[in-house]
Amino acid sequence: MAVEYSLTDSVAEIVLNDPGKLNAVDEAALAELSAAFTRAAEERARAVILRGEGRAFCVGRDISNVDPATDDAFGYLDGLVTPLLRQISEFPAPAFAVATGACLGVGLGLLVASDVVYVADTAKIGSPFANLGATLDSGGHALFVERLGAHRTLDLIYTAELMTGAEAVALGLFSRVVPEAEVLEFTRERAARVAAGATGAFLASKRLVQRIRDERIGLWESIAAENRAQAELCASADYAEGFAAFQEKRRPVFGR
């Protein structure tokens, strides 16, 4: 198995575990990842963590046995990678990723699809494809142009230079940079805290953030969507518990 799965206290942990290949992913590994996220949803995980074992998070596609003359790159990307990225993006609970070592190609895409990415200071992020005669894929163009602008994006693509995790976070690519020795426990602690929170409210914000990003809705449409979401949450058990806990001056217990 190239992918390991565990569930502890409502937090699913999905691990790319092929460190000898720096967690490069082939068709079978992508299927295992998809199955792991499906299992986490079926088991009603209230948060999920995606990480890689060893020196790299994921260096992208495993091309060690790919023949360029017969390669179906479109089938691999559009038929396998993109559906997986959508599955992660639409996961029905907060999705965290731990970026360590090289995060390239499909590996970068897995981070793009996650809700929150905590990055080791020593991580390596960028577009190495200039050395392969290929182009950046798995959502990398959208992420880089949105956060870095067109000129910096093309600079990274043309030169194949990689950013450190610290540089990537400073430029606004991901959430927070953490020392490599601490980043996994840092992520686990926060995922556990989120798993004990109001999942319905988190999902309302997740959907709204995705609409702002993907549909480019403006201020007033965003406010209207917030108003509708709040009205729907009013009928939830978590909403009632949150208000009761505030009024009774105690900690809320969500998800009962």
Secondary structure by P-SEA (a helix, b strand, c coil): ccbbbbbcccbbbbbbccccccccccaaaaaaaaaaaaaaaaacccbbbbbcccccccccccccccccccccccccccccaaaaaaaaaacccbbbbbbcccccaaaaaaaaaccbbbbcccccccccccccccccccaaaaaaaacccaaaaaaaaaacccccaaaaaaacccccccccccaaaaaaaaaaaaaaccaaaaaaaaaaaaaaacccccaaaaaaaaaaaaaaacccaaaaaaaaaaaacccccccc
